[in-house]
């Protein structure tokens, strides 16, 4: 059903690659059940270092058993089920079981507080929660505020009162779950992801059963997967990025998924050891992770099995790109998408990467850069990334669940408006500038934060940086950098001048940060994205603007 071809160039890809989805597609039945049950589907290493391998046959049987058991407990098509499962192996069984039923999983991050849980359960009309023991206490605290919550399933640990035991449910279910006329597929709702909420409250992004088909592009082409490969995407399962790299596209490409279920603080040296010892062949992580990795002694690790690396989620700094390529003779291929989309812009292996560029539009995505009046901007000028939707777009979200007005605000006049800004160079490569709200207007110039941040983190003293606009009576806004320093460096006026001069050498002089604030940590969403809005609001309060 899904077969990979080789392409000689981007032009060849555009001419020959046509993403498609079979009628009434359901991933559990149309992909999982068609896989060789003896083949390895997933390799899991937990926090204690225990390594386990699971076959496609394991997931075929356990997803059927769990689907039958949940239906016996009253779970039905259309129900909304919250999952909080870190990177546990059970996540895949639960997702596949819910796909068989047509209940909508809502993957959620482990850092949710009691308040977050209550808010999301009520907002999304969640009727059941499936989570591991470490989350149960917070759910129990939130439950009195959640009238519609009627089924709780606990994975691992001593069973809490009022909870169903996952293993007992699994054992009680029949090992087959045949497809029927009622089995969901195609345009039926399949999954809900909460957006990151960098500029406001998270939205419920709903995708249909056709959504996984678009991830064949992600796995087979962007990750360059071949049968038998072992792919590691670092994301936790609480976010849409996890199904970009830990699920649909990888299995459609007949590769195995590698899962490192680490808990606690991220240690770059440990990740390099994991890549080395497990002979990972392809790897995807956000640029922040690569920034930490290239600061390690890379000569201590044997990554000879690794042949292809990708990144998404924020801008890749060119200094990190060059350091990684120098160490391993291997570029990092960037990509761009949103919770609302799949991969829509990318650099593929048959393209020469331009460090800092997200690449070119992926086939199936008709993209234009538009100004505020809805006109396409000339080459070299910034515009909002917009997607033509006058015909169906495979991989684009259906709607913001239960919020027609919010959907209509971004899907209008034949276009989906991403809210992200970019500009295109003479070769058609797109250069991401940031969210519309993140752009800085200073003395008539419009400045995207990423270029300045990229320059700052190229300096040995800087681990992370967030660039925002600070209100100014003369310039309109000043470029301000909020900086986390590397160990061994201390804030000082001298260091500020050094960093300002360093940025002036790497970017246009008007872009350098006229104000630098040093902090221990940057404000981030629970998905790890920088909350520039929080920095701007704190500055407004501080300066009385």
C-alpha positions in Angstrom: 0.0 0.0 0.0 2.8 2.4 0.9 6.0 2.0 -1.1 9.1 4.2 -1.1 10.8 5.4 -4.2 14.1 7.1 -4.7 14.3 10.7 -6.0 17.2 12.4 -7.6 16.2 16.0 -6.8 13.5 18.2 -5.3 12.1 18.7 -8.8 11.9 15.0 -9.3 10.1 14.6 -6.0 7.5 17.3 -7.0 6.9 15.7 -10.4 6.5 12.1 -9.2 5.4 12.0 -5.6 1.7 12.1 -4.9 0.6 11.5 -1.3 -2.5 9.4 -1.2 -4.8 7.7 1.4 -7.0 4.7 0.7 -10.7 5.0 1.2 -12.0 4.4 4.8 -8.4 4.1 6.0 -7.8 2.9 9.6 -4.2 2.5 10.6 -4.8 -0.4 13.0 -6.5 -2.5 10.4 -4.8 -1.3 7.2 -1.2 -1.1 8.4 -0.7 -2.8 11.7 -2.7 -6.0 10.9 -0.9 -6.3 7.5 2.6 -6.3 9.1 4.6 -9.5 9.5 3.8 -10.5 13.1 7.3 -11.8 13.7 9.1 -8.5 12.8 10.4 -6.1 15.4 8.1 -3.1 15.7 9.5 -1.4 18.8 12.6 -1.5 21.0 12.1 0.0 24.4 14.8 1.0 26.9 13.6 2.2 30.3 15.2 4.5 32.9 16.9 1.6 34.6 18.5 0.5 31.3 16.3 -2.6 30.7 16.0 -3.2 27.0 12.9 -5.0 25.6 11.8 -5.7 22.0 8.2 -6.0 20.8 7.0 -7.5 17.6 4.1 -6.3 15.4 2.3 -9.5 16.5 2.5 -8.3 20.1 0.7 -5.1 19.2 -1.8 -6.8 16.9 -2.9 -9.0 19.8 -2.7 -6.5 22.7 -4.5 -3.8 20.8 -7.4 -6.2 20.0 -7.5 -7.4 23.6 -7.6 -3.9 25.0 -10.2 -2.7 22.5 -12.5 -5.5 23.4 -12.0 -5.0 27.1 -12.6 -1.2 26.9 -15.8 -1.7 24.9 -17.0 -4.1 27.6 -16.4 -1.2 30.1 -18.6 1.1 27.9 -16.0 2.9 25.8 -17.5 3.6 22.4 -16.9 5.4 19.1 -16.6 9.2 19.6 -15.6 9.0 23.3 -12.6 11.1 24.3 -9.9 9.4 26.3 -7.0 11.2 27.9 -3.7 9.4 27.9 -0.7 10.3 30.2 1.9 7.6 29.5 5.3 9.2 29.2 7.2 7.0 26.7 5.8 3.7 28.0 5.4 0.8 25.7 1.7 0.7 26.6 1.1 4.0 24.8 1.2 2.2 21.4 -1.2 -0.6 22.5 -3.7 2.0 23.9 -3.6 4.2 20.8 -4.0 1.2 18.4 -6.9 -0.1 20.5 -8.7 3.2 20.5 -8.3 3.4 16.7 -10.1 0.1 16.5 -12.9 1.4 18.6 -13.1 4.9 17.1 -12.7 6.5 20.5 -10.5 9.6 20.3 -7.2 9.5 22.2 -6.0 12.8 23.7 -2.2 12.2 24.3 -1.2 14.5 27.2 2.2 15.4 28.8 3.2 14.1 32.2 3.8 17.5 33.6 0.1 18.4 33.8 -0.9 19.7 37.2 -4.1 18.9 39.0 -5.5 22.2 37.7 -4.4 21.4 34.1 -6.0 18.0 34.3 -9.4 19.3 35.5 -9.3 22.1 32.9 -8.6 19.8 30.0 -11.0 17.1 31.1 -13.9 19.5 31.2 -12.8 21.5 28.1 -12.5 18.3 26.0 -15.4 16.4 27.6 -13.1 13.6 28.5 -14.9 10.4 29.8 -11.9 8.2 30.6 -8.2 8.6 31.6 -5.5 6.0 31.1 -2.3 6.8 32.9 0.6 5.3 34.9 0.6 5.2 38.7 2.7 8.4 39.1 -0.2 10.4 37.6 -3.1 8.8 39.6 -2.9 11.1 42.6 -3.3 14.2 40.5 -6.2 12.7 38.6 -7.9 11.8 41.9 -7.4 15.3 43.2 -9.0 16.7 40.0 -11.8 14.2 39.7 -14.3 15.9 42.0 -14.3 18.8 39.5 -14.9 16.5 36.5 -18.5 15.4 36.3 -18.1 13.5 33.0 -15.1 11.4 34.0 -16.4 7.8 34.6 -13.5 5.4 33.8 -10.0 5.4 35.2 -7.4 2.9 34.1 -4.1 2.5 35.9 -0.9 1.2 34.4 1.7 -0.2 36.9 2.0 0.2 40.7 -0.3 -0.8 43.5 -3.9 -0.3 42.3 -5.6 2.8 43.6 -9.2 2.7 44.8 -11.7 3.4 42.0 -9.2 2.5 39.2 -9.2 -0.4 36.8 -6.1 -2.4 36.4 -4.6 -2.3 32.9 -3.1 -5.8 32.9 -6.4 -7.3 34.2 -8.3 -5.5 31.4 -5.8 -6.7 28.8 -6.1 -10.3 30.0 -9.9 -10.2 29.9 -10.2 -9.1 26.3 -10.6 -11.4 23.3 -7.4 -11.6 21.1 -9.2 -10.7 17.9 -11.2 -7.6 17.0 -12.6 -8.0 13.5 -13.4 -5.1 11.3 -17.1 -4.4 10.8 -19.4 -2.0 9.0 -19.3 0.2 12.2 -15.5 0.3 12.3 -14.4 3.9 11.9 -12.1 5.2 9.2 -11.5 7.9 6.5 -13.1 11.2 7.5 -14.1 10.0 11.0 -12.5 11.8 13.9 -9.4 9.9 15.1 -7.3 11.8 17.5 -7.2 15.1 19.4 -3.9 16.9 20.2 -3.7 20.0 22.5 -1.6 22.7 20.9 1.4 24.0 22.8 -0.2 27.2 23.9 2.7 29.5 23.3 0.4 32.5 22.7 -2.7 31.5 24.7 -4.7 28.6 26.0 -4.1 25.4 24.2 -6.6 24.5 21.4 -8.0 21.0 20.7 -6.6 20.0 17.3 -8.7 17.2 15.7 -7.3 15.0 13.0 -9.2 12.3 11.1 -8.3 8.7 10.3 -6.6 9.9 7.0 -4.0 11.8 9.1 -1.5 8.9 9.5 -1.2 8.5 5.7 0.5 11.9 5.4 3.2 10.7 7.9 4.5 8.2 5.3 6.3 11.3 3.9 7.7 12.0 7.3 9.0 8.5 7.9 10.0 7.2 4.5 11.3 10.5 2.9 12.2 13.0 5.6 13.6 10.4 8.0 14.8 8.4 5.0 13.8 5.1 6.6 14.4 1.7 5.1 13.0 -1.7 6.2 14.9 -2.8 9.3 16.1 0.7 10.3 15.9 1.6 14.0 14.6 5.2 14.4 14.8 7.4 17.5 12.7 10.5 17.9 13.1 12.0 21.3 9.7 13.5 21.9 7.5 12.4 24.8 4.2 10.8 23.8 2.1 13.7 25.1 2.7 15.8 21.9 1.9 15.4 18.2 5.6 15.3 17.5 5.7 11.8 18.9 3.5 10.4 16.2 5.6 12.2 13.6 8.6 10.2 14.7 7.5 7.2 16.9 4.6 5.7 15.2 2.7 6.0 11.9 5.3 6.9 9.3 8.0 4.7 10.7 5.9 1.6 10.7 4.6 2.4 7.2 8.2 2.5 6.1 8.7 -0.9 7.7 11.2 0.4 10.2 11.3 -0.2 13.9 10.8 2.5 16.5 13.3 3.0 19.3 12.0 4.4 22.6 14.2 5.7 25.3 11.9 6.2 28.3 14.1 8.4 30.4 12.8 10.3 33.4 14.2 13.3 35.2 16.8 15.7 33.8 18.0 15.3 30.2 21.7 14.3 30.1 23.2 14.8 26.7 26.0 12.3 27.4 23.4 9.6 28.2 21.6 10.2 24.9 24.9 9.8 23.0 25.6 6.6 24.9 22.1 5.4 23.9 22.7 6.2 20.2 26.0 4.4 20.4 25.1 1.2 22.3 21.8 0.6 20.5 23.1 1.3 17.0 20.5 3.8 16.1 20.3 4.4 12.3 18.2 7.5 12.1 17.6 10.2 14.7 15.3 13.3 15.1 15.4 15.8 17.9 14.7 19.5 18.4 17.6 21.9 17.8 18.0 22.5 21.6 19.0 18.9 22.0 21.6 19.1 19.2 22.9 22.3 20.8 23.6 20.3 24.0 25.0 17.3 22.1 27.7 19.3 20.2 29.1 20.6 23.5 30.0 17.1 24.5 33.2 15.2 23.6 31.8 13.5 20.6 34.9 11.5 20.0 34.0 9.3 22.9 31.0 7.8 21.1 30.7 5.4 18.1 27.8 6.6 16.0 28.9 4.8 12.9 25.5 3.2 12.6 23.8 6.6 12.4 23.3 7.7 8.8 20.5 10.3 8.8 19.5 13.1 11.2 16.6 15.5 11.2 15.3 18.3 13.3 12.1 20.4 13.8 10.3 22.5 16.4 12.4 25.6 16.3 15.2 27.1 14.2 18.5 25.1 13.9 21.4 27.4 14.5 24.0 27.2 11.7 26.8 26.9 14.2 25.2 23.7 15.5 24.7 22.4 12.0 28.4 22.9 11.1 29.6 21.4 14.4 27.5 18.2 13.9 28.6 17.9 10.3 32.2 18.3 11.2 32.0 15.6 13.9 30.1 13.0 11.9 30.3 14.1 8.3 26.5 14.2 8.3 24.2 17.2 7.8 21.0 17.8 9.8 17.9 18.0 7.7 15.3 20.6 8.9 11.6 20.3 8.6 8.6 22.4 9.5 5.0 21.7 10.5 2.5 22.3 13.3 0.2 20.4 15.5 -2.4 21.3 12.9 -0.4 19.7 10.1 2.1 17.1 9.2 5.4 17.8 7.5 4.7 20.7 5.1 8.1 22.1 4.5 11.4 20.1 4.6 14.9 19.5 3.4 15.3 16.0 2.1 18.4 13.9 1.6 18.5 14.6 -2.2 18.7 18.4 -1.5 21.7 20.3 -0.3 20.7 21.8 3.1 21.0 25.5 3.7 21.7 25.8 7.5 18.9 27.8 9.1 16.4 27.2 6.3 13.4 24.9 6.9 13.5 23.8 3.2 10.9 23.7 0.5 7.2 22.9 0.4 6.4 19.2 0.5 4.3 17.7 -2.3 0.6 17.9 -1.4 1.1 21.2 0.4 0.3 24.3 -1.8 2.1 27.0 0.2 2.1 30.8 -0.3 3.6 33.6 1.7 1.0 36.3 2.2 0.8 39.8 3.6 -2.0 41.1 5.9 -4.2 41.9 2.9 -4.0 38.4 1.6 -1.6 39.2 -1.3 1.4 36.9 -2.0 4.6 38.7 -1.2 7.6 39.0 -3.6 10.6 36.7 -3.2 12.8 38.0 -0.3 9.9 39.6 1.6 8.4 38.2 4.8 4.9 36.8 4.7 2.6 34.5 6.6 2.9 30.8 5.7 -0.5 30.0 4.2 -1.8 26.7 2.8 -4.3 26.5 -0.1 -7.4 24.5 1.1 -9.9 24.9 -1.8 -9.4 21.1 -2.2 -8.7 18.5 0.5 -5.2 18.6 2.0 -3.9 15.2 3.3 -2.5 15.8 6.8 -4.2 19.1 7.6 -6.3 19.1 10.7 -10.1 18.9 10.4 -11.0 21.5 13.0 -10.5 22.9 16.5 -12.8 20.5 18.2 -16.0 22.1 19.4 -14.8 25.6 18.4 -16.2 26.6 15.0 -15.3 30.2 15.4 -11.6 29.5 16.1 -11.5 27.2 13.1 -13.1 29.8 10.9 -10.5 32.4 11.9 -7.7 30.3 10.5 -9.5 28.5 7.7 -10.9 31.2 5.5 -11.1 32.5 1.9 -9.6 29.2 0.6 -6.5 29.3 2.8 -5.3 28.0 6.2 -3.4 30.7 8.0 -0.6 29.2 10.1 0.2 32.4 12.0 3.9 31.8 11.2 6.1 34.1 9.2 8.8 33.2 6.7 10.6 34.5 3.6 11.7 32.7 0.5 15.2 33.1 -1.1 16.0 33.0 -4.8 16.2 29.1 -4.8 12.7 28.7 -3.2 14.1 27.8 0.2 11.9 29.1 3.1 13.5 30.8 6.1 11.3 30.8 9.2 11.0 34.0 11.2 8.7 33.1 14.0 5.1 33.6 15.1 3.4 36.8 13.9 3.3 38.0 17.5 7.1 37.4 18.0 8.3 39.7 15.3 10.0 42.9 16.5 9.5 46.3 14.9 12.4 48.6 15.6 13.2 51.8 13.8 11.2 50.7 10.8 12.9 47.3 10.6 11.0 44.0 11.2 13.3 41.6 13.0 12.6 37.9 13.5 13.8 36.5 16.8 15.5 33.3 15.5 18.3 34.9 13.6 19.4 36.9 16.7 19.0 33.9 18.9 21.0 31.8 16.5 23.9 34.3 16.6 23.8 34.4 20.4 23.9 30.6 21.0 26.9 30.4 18.6 28.9 32.0 21.4 30.4 29.6 23.9 29.0 31.6 26.8 25.3 31.1 25.8 23.3 27.9 26.1 19.9 29.3 25.4 18.5 32.7 24.3 15.0 34.2 23.8 14.8 37.4 21.8 11.8 39.7 22.2 10.8 43.4 21.6 11.1 45.8 24.5 8.9 48.9 24.2 10.9 52.1 23.4 9.6 55.6 22.9 12.2 56.4 20.2 12.6 53.1 18.2 9.2 51.6 18.9 10.9 48.5 20.2 14.4 47.6 21.3 15.8 44.1 20.6 16.1 42.4 23.9 17.8 39.0 24.6 17.0 36.9 27.6 20.0 34.6 28.1 20.9 31.4 29.9 24.7 31.2 30.4 26.9 28.1 30.1 28.7 26.8 33.2 31.7 28.9 34.0 30.3 32.2 32.8 28.9 35.0 35.0 26.8 38.0 34.0 28.8 41.2 33.6 28.7 44.5 31.6 31.9 43.2 29.8 30.1 40.0 28.8 27.1 42.0 27.6 29.3 44.1 25.3 31.1 41.0 24.1 27.9 39.3 23.1 26.5 42.5 21.5 29.7 42.8 19.4 29.6 39.1 18.5 26.0 39.4 17.2 26.8 42.5 15.2 29.5 40.5 13.4 27.1 37.7 12.5 23.9 39.7 11.6 22.9 43.0 10.3 24.0 45.7 12.8 20.4 46.9 13.5 19.5 43.4 14.8 21.9 43.2 17.8 20.3 43.1 21.3 20.5 46.5 22.9 19.4 44.9 26.2 20.6 41.6 27.6 19.0 40.0 30.7 20.6 37.0 32.3 18.4 34.3 33.8 18.7 30.8 35.2 15.9 29.4 33.0 13.7 30.5 30.2 9.9 30.3 30.5 8.6 27.4 28.5 5.5 25.5 27.7 5.2 21.9 29.0 6.2 20.9 25.5 9.5 22.7 25.9 8.8 25.7 23.6 10.0 29.1 24.7 7.1 31.4 25.9 8.3 34.7 24.5 4.8 36.1 25.3 5.6 35.6 29.1 8.8 37.5 28.7 7.1 40.4 26.9 4.3 40.6 29.5 6.9 40.6 32.4 8.8 43.4 30.7 5.6 45.5 30.2 4.8 45.2 33.9 8.4 45.9 34.9 8.6 49.1 32.7 5.0 50.2 33.3 4.2 50.2 29.6 
